[in-house]
């Protein structure tokens, strides 16, 4: 598209909560940037999604977590109208297929924009786990117990930190960890060039067993694929050194959660988790009662200010697409496959 097209049909599929998270103060309704679009709204959790797509025939869809999946028949290349999917969040695996991207669907997400903030959350979980914050907070707030000697606490300085998966988030985390003078190592099933590991002063492990057995802190950030699903099993978890911290901000299904619970119950390791095999995490999950577990409700990248930055970027992309200009954070097939 070489010229501005003022007749593009835009379907905005957001819940009220999602609108407030990404676009505060009626930013979408009043966005003059979208004046060239024919804008249609729908609540993605009510109504018939297939009927909405058929009625609107959108060329562009703006959506987030609650939006149902898009289907191949909606693509312009397959007889439909859809050419661009502007996704406000991260992994698009539950919304589109890689084949749809191969067949010409343009997809963008929050991409590298969110990486440093997920890394920030990872740093917080690492420190909370090493310092045994969950246990201290529970004892102090619920039992009034004052501990004078922090026998379980550890410092992050000069710790051996292992990265299972060395993509954008892991690389951003490396930068945040620089003041702690960590000893870094990594293992990734993808084809990451040695120059990347060298740039971050991280040793590339030839085997995943080497990574787990030498990490005082193991940060799980590997992409979820059929090959990596439940690849972190009991055998690997038992290779972690005594009192190591296992920190997962990748995907819950990367880990055999029952095995993780067994090993953590024994007190051999601490765990700090932002993701789980079943989400939302059931209240009766054994993880909820483990004193050596620090838990977050899958909110690694979720902060008010950063959500709004993602919304602003999405608006820029919508305008750029209309003008035929380059988009920010386009998702290629390769990136789609590697995404967690």
C-alpha positions as CSV (number, residue, x, y, z in Angstrom):
1,X,0.0,0.0,0.0
2,X,1.8,3.1,-1.2
3,X,-0.8,5.8,-0.5
4,X,-2.8,6.6,2.6
5,X,-6.1,4.7,2.4
6,X,-8.8,6.5,4.5
7,X,-11.3,3.6,4.2
8,X,-9.6,0.8,6.1
9,X,-12.0,-1.0,8.4
10,X,-10.6,-1.4,11.9
11,X,-12.1,-3.8,14.4
12,X,-11.1,-3.0,18.0
13,X,-11.7,-6.1,20.1
14,X,-11.0,-5.1,23.7
15,X,-12.7,-5.5,27.1
16,X,-13.3,-2.4,29.2
17,X,-10.5,-3.5,31.5
18,X,-8.0,-3.9,28.6
19,X,-9.0,-0.5,27.2
20,X,-8.2,1.1,30.5
21,X,-4.9,-0.7,30.8
22,X,-3.6,0.2,27.4
23,X,-5.4,3.4,26.6
24,X,-6.2,5.6,29.6
25,X,-8.4,8.7,29.6
26,X,-10.4,7.7,26.6
27,X,-7.3,7.7,24.4
28,X,-8.7,5.4,21.8
29,X,-12.1,7.2,21.4
30,X,-10.4,10.6,21.0
31,X,-7.4,9.5,19.0
32,X,-7.3,11.8,16.0
33,X,-4.6,9.4,14.7
34,X,-7.4,7.0,13.8
35,X,-9.6,9.5,12.0
36,X,-8.8,7.8,8.7
37,X,-10.1,4.5,9.8
38,X,-13.7,3.2,9.8
39,X,-13.7,2.0,13.4
40,X,-15.8,-0.8,14.8
41,X,-15.9,-1.9,18.4
42,X,-16.7,-5.2,19.9
43,X,-16.4,-6.8,23.4
44,X,-14.4,-10.0,22.7
45,X,-16.0,-12.0,25.5
46,X,-19.6,-11.5,24.4
47,X,-21.4,-12.1,21.2
48,X,-20.4,-14.4,18.3
49,X,-16.9,-13.7,17.2
50,X,-17.3,-15.4,13.8
51,X,-20.4,-13.3,13.1
52,X,-18.6,-10.1,14.1
53,X,-15.7,-10.8,11.7
54,X,-18.2,-11.7,8.9
55,X,-20.2,-8.5,9.4
56,X,-17.4,-6.0,9.8
57,X,-15.0,-7.6,7.3
58,X,-12.0,-5.9,9.0
59,X,-8.8,-5.2,7.2
60,X,-7.1,-4.5,10.6
61,X,-7.8,-6.0,14.0
62,X,-6.6,-4.5,17.3
63,X,-6.8,-6.9,20.2
64,X,-5.4,-8.2,23.4
65,X,-5.6,-11.2,25.7
66,X,-9.3,-11.7,25.8
67,X,-9.8,-11.7,22.0
68,X,-10.7,-15.1,20.4
69,X,-8.4,-16.6,17.8
70,X,-8.4,-15.3,14.3
71,X,-9.1,-17.9,11.6
72,X,-7.4,-18.4,8.2
73,X,-10.5,-17.8,6.2
74,X,-10.5,-14.2,7.4
75,X,-7.2,-13.4,5.6
76,X,-7.3,-11.3,2.5
77,X,-5.0,-13.9,0.8
78,X,-7.6,-16.6,1.6
79,X,-10.7,-14.8,0.4
80,X,-11.4,-12.6,3.4
81,X,-10.3,-9.1,4.2
82,X,-7.8,-9.2,7.1
83,X,-4.3,-7.9,6.4
84,X,-3.0,-6.7,9.7
85,X,-3.3,-7.9,13.3
86,X,-2.1,-5.4,15.8
87,X,-1.7,-7.3,19.1
88,X,-1.2,-5.3,22.3
89,X,0.5,-8.1,24.3
90,X,3.3,-10.6,23.7
91,X,3.0,-14.1,22.3
92,X,0.4,-14.4,19.5
93,X,0.3,-18.2,19.6
94,X,-3.2,-18.4,20.8
95,X,-4.5,-15.8,18.3
96,X,-2.9,-16.7,15.0
97,X,-0.9,-19.6,13.4
98,X,2.5,-19.4,11.8
99,X,0.9,-20.4,8.6
100,X,-1.3,-17.3,8.6
101,X,1.9,-15.2,8.8
102,X,3.4,-17.2,6.0
103,X,0.2,-16.5,3.9
104,X,0.7,-12.7,4.3
105,X,-0.9,-11.6,7.5
106,X,1.1,-8.8,9.1
107,X,1.4,-9.2,12.9
108,X,2.9,-6.9,15.5
109,X,3.1,-7.2,19.2
110,X,4.8,-5.4,22.1
111,X,8.0,-7.1,21.1
112,X,11.3,-5.9,22.6
113,X,9.4,-3.0,24.2
114,X,8.4,-5.1,27.2
115,X,11.6,-7.1,27.5
116,X,13.4,-4.8,30.0
117,X,10.3,-4.7,32.3
118,X,9.9,-8.5,32.4
119,X,13.6,-8.6,33.2
120,X,13.0,-6.1,36.0
121,X,10.4,-8.4,37.4
122,X,12.8,-11.3,37.1
123,X,15.4,-9.4,39.1
124,X,12.8,-8.8,41.8
125,X,11.9,-12.5,42.0
126,X,15.5,-13.5,42.1
127,X,16.2,-11.2,45.1
128,X,13.0,-12.1,46.9
129,X,13.8,-15.8,46.5
130,X,17.4,-15.5,47.6
131,X,16.5,-13.3,50.6
132,X,13.7,-15.7,51.6
133,X,11.2,-12.8,51.6
134,X,8.1,-15.0,51.3
135,X,8.9,-16.8,54.5
136,X,9.9,-13.7,56.4
137,X,6.7,-11.8,55.3
138,X,4.4,-14.7,56.3
139,X,6.0,-15.2,59.7
140,X,6.0,-11.5,60.5
141,X,2.5,-10.6,59.2
142,X,0.6,-13.8,60.2
143,X,2.5,-14.9,63.3
144,X,4.2,-11.9,64.6
145,X,7.5,-13.8,64.5
146,X,10.6,-11.6,64.4
147,X,13.7,-13.3,63.1
148,X,17.0,-11.8,64.3
149,X,19.2,-14.0,62.2
150,X,18.5,-14.5,58.5
151,X,19.9,-18.0,58.2
152,X,18.1,-18.7,55.0
153,X,19.0,-15.4,53.2
154,X,21.6,-15.2,50.5
155,X,23.1,-12.4,48.5
156,X,23.0,-12.2,44.7
157,X,26.6,-10.9,44.5
158,X,28.9,-13.3,42.6
159,X,26.2,-15.9,42.3
160,X,26.2,-18.3,39.4
161,X,23.2,-17.4,37.3
162,X,22.0,-19.7,34.6
163,X,19.6,-18.7,31.8
164,X,17.5,-21.5,30.2
165,X,16.7,-19.5,27.0
166,X,18.8,-16.5,26.0
167,X,16.4,-14.3,24.0
168,X,15.5,-10.6,24.5
169,X,14.4,-10.9,28.1
170,X,17.4,-12.9,29.2
171,X,19.7,-10.4,27.5
172,X,18.0,-7.5,29.2
173,X,18.2,-9.3,32.5
174,X,22.0,-9.7,32.0
175,X,22.3,-5.9,31.8
176,X,20.4,-5.5,35.1
177,X,22.6,-8.1,36.8
178,X,25.9,-6.4,35.8
179,X,26.3,-4.6,39.2
180,X,26.1,-7.9,41.0
181,X,29.1,-9.3,39.2
182,X,27.3,-12.6,38.5
183,X,28.9,-15.6,36.8
184,X,26.6,-16.2,33.8
185,X,25.9,-19.2,31.8
186,X,23.1,-20.2,29.3
187,X,21.6,-22.9,27.3
188,X,19.2,-22.3,24.4
189,X,17.6,-24.8,22.0
190,X,17.6,-22.1,19.3
191,X,20.3,-21.1,17.0
192,X,21.8,-18.1,18.9
193,X,25.2,-17.1,17.5
194,X,28.2,-17.3,19.8
195,X,28.8,-13.5,19.4
196,X,25.6,-12.9,21.5
197,X,26.9,-14.9,24.4
198,X,30.2,-13.2,24.1
199,X,28.6,-9.7,24.1
200,X,26.9,-10.4,27.4
201,X,29.9,-12.3,28.9
202,X,27.8,-15.4,29.3
203,X,29.2,-18.9,28.9
204,X,27.2,-21.1,26.5
205,X,26.7,-24.6,27.9
206,X,26.8,-27.5,25.5
207,X,24.3,-29.5,27.6
208,X,21.3,-28.5,29.6
209,X,22.5,-30.7,32.4
210,X,25.7,-28.5,32.7
211,X,23.5,-25.4,33.1
212,X,21.3,-26.8,35.9
213,X,24.1,-28.4,37.9
214,X,26.2,-25.2,38.0
215,X,23.5,-22.6,38.7
216,X,22.8,-21.0,42.1
217,X,20.0,-19.2,40.3
218,X,18.3,-20.8,37.3
219,X,16.1,-18.4,35.3
220,X,13.6,-20.2,33.0
221,X,13.0,-18.2,29.8
222,X,13.1,-20.8,27.1
223,X,10.5,-20.5,24.3
224,X,7.6,-23.0,24.6
225,X,7.4,-25.5,21.7
226,X,6.4,-29.1,21.4
227,X,10.1,-29.9,21.9
228,X,10.5,-27.8,25.1
229,X,7.1,-28.5,26.7
230,X,7.8,-30.2,30.2
231,X,11.4,-30.4,29.3
232,X,12.4,-29.2,32.8
233,X,11.7,-32.5,34.6
234,X,12.6,-33.9,38.0
235,X,15.9,-35.2,36.8
236,X,17.0,-31.7,35.8
237,X,15.6,-30.0,38.9
238,X,17.5,-32.4,41.2
239,X,20.7,-31.3,39.5
240,X,20.3,-27.8,40.9
241,X,22.7,-27.2,43.8
242,X,21.4,-27.2,47.4
243,X,19.5,-24.0,48.2
244,X,19.4,-22.9,44.6
245,X,16.6,-20.7,43.3
246,X,14.5,-21.7,40.3
247,X,12.8,-18.7,38.8
248,X,10.3,-19.1,35.9
249,X,9.0,-16.2,33.8
250,X,8.8,-18.2,30.6
251,X,5.8,-20.5,30.5
252,X,4.5,-22.8,33.1
253,X,4.2,-25.7,30.7
254,X,8.0,-25.7,30.2
255,X,8.2,-27.4,33.6
256,X,6.9,-30.6,35.1
257,X,5.0,-28.8,37.8
258,X,4.3,-31.9,40.0
259,X,8.1,-32.7,40.0
260,X,8.8,-29.1,40.9
261,X,6.5,-29.3,43.8
262,X,8.1,-32.5,45.0
263,X,11.6,-31.2,44.9
264,X,10.6,-27.8,46.5
265,X,8.7,-29.6,49.3
266,X,12.0,-31.3,50.3
267,X,13.5,-27.9,50.9
268,X,16.3,-28.6,48.4
269,X,15.5,-25.5,46.3
270,X,13.5,-22.3,46.4
271,X,11.1,-21.4,43.7
272,X,9.9,-18.0,42.4
273,X,7.2,-18.3,39.7
274,X,5.3,-15.9,37.6
275,X,3.8,-18.6,35.3
276,X,2.1,-21.9,36.0
277,X,0.9,-25.0,34.2
278,X,-2.7,-24.1,34.9
279,X,-3.7,-20.4,34.9
280,X,-5.2,-18.9,37.0
281,X,-3.4,-20.9,39.6
282,X,-5.9,-23.0,41.6
283,X,-6.2,-21.9,45.2
284,X,-5.7,-25.5,46.3
285,X,-2.4,-25.8,44.4
286,X,0.4,-27.1,46.7
287,X,2.5,-24.2,45.5
288,X,0.3,-21.8,47.5
289,X,1.3,-23.4,50.8
290,X,5.0,-23.8,50.2
291,X,7.0,-21.5,52.5
292,X,9.9,-21.5,50.0
293,X,7.8,-20.4,47.0
294,X,7.4,-16.8,45.9
295,X,4.4,-16.5,43.5
296,X,3.1,-13.8,41.1
297,X,-0.1,-14.1,39.0
298,X,1.6,-13.9,35.5
299,X,2.3,-10.2,35.7
300,X,5.9,-10.1,34.7
301,X,5.5,-7.3,32.2
302,X,2.4,-5.7,33.6
303,X,2.8,-2.2,35.0
304,X,0.5,0.7,34.4
305,X,3.1,2.9,32.8
306,X,4.5,0.2,30.5
307,X,1.0,-1.0,29.4
308,X,0.3,2.6,28.2
309,X,3.6,2.7,26.3
310,X,2.5,-0.5,24.5
311,X,-0.8,1.2,23.7
312,X,0.9,4.2,22.3
313,X,3.1,2.1,20.1
314,X,0.0,0.2,18.8
315,X,-1.5,3.6,17.8
316,X,1.7,4.5,16.0
317,X,1.6,1.2,14.1
318,X,-2.0,1.6,13.1
319,X,-1.1,5.0,11.5
320,X,2.0,3.6,9.9
321,X,0.1,0.7,8.4
322,X,-2.4,3.1,6.9
323,X,0.4,5.1,5.3
324,X,2.3,2.1,4.1
325,X,5.2,2.8,6.4
326,X,7.5,0.4,8.4
327,X,5.9,-1.0,11.5
328,X,7.5,-1.5,14.9
329,X,7.9,-5.0,16.3
330,X,6.7,-7.0,13.4
331,X,6.4,-10.8,14.2
332,X,8.2,-13.0,11.6
333,X,7.6,-16.7,11.4
334,X,10.9,-17.3,13.1
335,X,10.1,-15.0,16.0
336,X,6.6,-16.6,16.3
337,X,8.2,-20.0,16.7
338,X,10.7,-18.8,19.3
339,X,8.2,-16.8,21.3
340,X,7.2,-18.1,24.7
